[in-house]
Amino acid sequence: MGRRLVPLTLDNLSDLPQRCRSCVFWELDPVSGEAAVRAGTAQEEKESWISGVLLDWGSCGRVVYVDDVAVGFVLYAPPAYVPRSLAFPTSPVAADAVQLMTAWVMPGYQGQGLGRVIVQTVAKDLLRRGFRAIEAFGDARWKEPACVLPVDHLLAVGFKTVRPHPRHPRLRLELRTTLSWKEDVELALDRLLGAVQKEPALRPL
């Protein structure tokens, strides 16, 4: 079973679930985002955002493949590239951190530790680029897949709350703490995904 975790680009954006390809929740401010949805231009805006971040800053996501099927992805960027972050009551993201925007794992691969592997991959990328931390806004009332990640998931993969809030606390993962995680990404993928059966249906964000 072939397994790989590769940078997100315009070439593989089409491998994400349709709803995620046309979601601009984080990429635009609330007013612009609603306008793009009404005008039917959300997918074009998403592509434009990814292109701009790639040119200005570099890699802003990862896609996980098993046998060439996308089974998960993650998006992240400095807060200056994430207009929606300013709309949260616990903003702003710290100046020394990159924002973990959203992530998704296909049903059938959930609950196997893949979320931790994805975060470790992001952490290694950001450590090489000189950042100190990852921060994220969580949803304390999360009930179903959405653009804002559940607080419980963030806590489970190593984040700690730095600004409490009843609905949208801000959480932080110090990148130096990830250096002590024992398993290498590739070995973890082998262990976590080797025996998991794929499910054909995708659950959108």
N, C-alpha and C positions, 0 to 999 in steps of 0.2 A: 504494500500500500504506500503510494508516494505521498509525502507530506512536506509542505513548505510554507513559509511565512514571508511574504514579499511586500515591498513598498506599494502603497496605493498611488496609481497614476491615472491619467485620463484613459490610457489603454485598457486598464482592467476595472475602471469604474462600473462598466456594464455588468460585472460579475456580482455586484451588490444587489440585494433585493430591490425591486422597482420602487417601492415606497421610499427607501433610503436614498436612491439615486436622485429623487426629485424633492428631497427634504432639505429645506434651508433654514431650519429652526435656529441653528447656531450661527450659520454663515451670514445672515442678515439681521438687522435690527427688527423688532416686532412689526413696525409699520411697513418697512420695505419687504419683509417676508410675506406678510399678508397680501401686499400688492402683487408680488410675483406669483403667488398661488392663484389669485383672481385672474391674472393676465395669462396664466398657463405657461409662464416662463421659468418656473422653479428649477427644472432640470438644467436649463441653460445657465442659470445663475449658479447652480452647484458646480457645474463644469468650469465656469469662469473663476469661481472662488478657488477651487483646487489648483487650477492653472496658475493663478496669481500667487498663491502661497508657495507652490513648488518653485516658481521663479525667484521670489523674494527671500524665502526662508529655507526651502528644501522639503524633504519628505514630511508629510503631515498625516500619514496613516499606514496601516498594515492590513493585508488581506491574508487569511489563513486558507490554504487549499489542502484537500485530501483527495488524491486521485484526480487532480485538476478540477475538482468541484469546490467552489467557495463555501466554507462552512462557518466563517466568522470574519469580522473586521473591527478595526478601531480607528477613530479619528482624534487627532490632537494638534494643538498649535498654540503659540504664544497668545495671551489674551488680547493683544492689539489686533489680531486677525479674527477675533470672535465677538462681533458686536452684541450678540444676545446676552453675553455674560454680564454686561452692565445693567441689565434689567432685573437681575436677581438681588434680593434683599441682603444677601451676604457677600456681595461683590465689594471690592475688586479682588481678582486673583493676585497673589503676591508677585512682585516684580521679578523675583528669582525663579519663578515657576512657569511651566508650560501647562496649559489647560487640557485635561482629558475631557473631550467633548462628549463622545458617545461610543458605544461598542455593542456588538451583537454576536450571538452564537446560535447556530442552527439547532433546532430541536433534535435530540438524538446525540448531540455533543455537549449539551448543557449538564452541569453538575459533575463534570469530570475533572475540574481543575484547569480547564483551558483558559478561563478568564485570568487566572494568575500567570499563566504562560504568556498571554498577550501583554499584560502589564509589565512583565519582566522584559519582554522584547522592547517595549517602548522605553523602559528605564535604561536599558543598555544603549539605545540610540541617543537618548538625551544626555546621558553621562558623557558620551563621546563628544557631544556638542557643547559641553560646558555648563549645563543647567544643574540646579541643585535639587529641584523637587518637581512633582506633578501635583496639581490641584484639580479638584472637580466639585461641581455642585451636585448634591445628591437629592433624591426624592424620598422623603421619609414615609410617604403614603403610597408608594409604588404598588400598582396592582397588575399591570400588564406591560408588555414591551413598549417603550417610549423613548424619546430623545434624551431624557434625563435619566441617569442610571440610579437604581435603587441604592439607598444608603447601606443596607445590609450587604450587598455585593461589594461595594467599595471597602467597607470595613473588613470583609473576609479576605480581600487580596492585599491588605496591609495599610490602607489609608487610615488616618486618624482625624477626628473632627477638630478643626481649628477655629471655626466660628459657628456656634450652634444656632439652630432655627427650627421651629416646629415643623416646617415643610421642606425647606431647601437649605440645609446646612452646607457649609463649605468644608471640604476634607482635603487632606494633604498627605502625600507620601514622600518622605525624604529619600532621595535616590541612593544615598550612601547605605541605607539599610538594605537595599536590594542586593548589595555586594555579598551579603552573607547567605543569600538564598543558594542552597547547595546544588540544585539541579540545573544543568545547562538547558537552554531552550530546546535544542534539537533532541536531547535525551528525554526531556519532559514530553515533547510531542510524541515520541515513540511510545512512551509508557502510557500516556493519557489517551491517545487516539488509536493505538494499535488494535484494540479489541472492540472498539465502538462501531456499531452498525449505523450506516447512514440512513436518514429518513428522507423521502423524496420531497416532502412539503416544506416550504420555507415559511417561517413565521416572521412577518415584517415588524419593524420597529413601531 
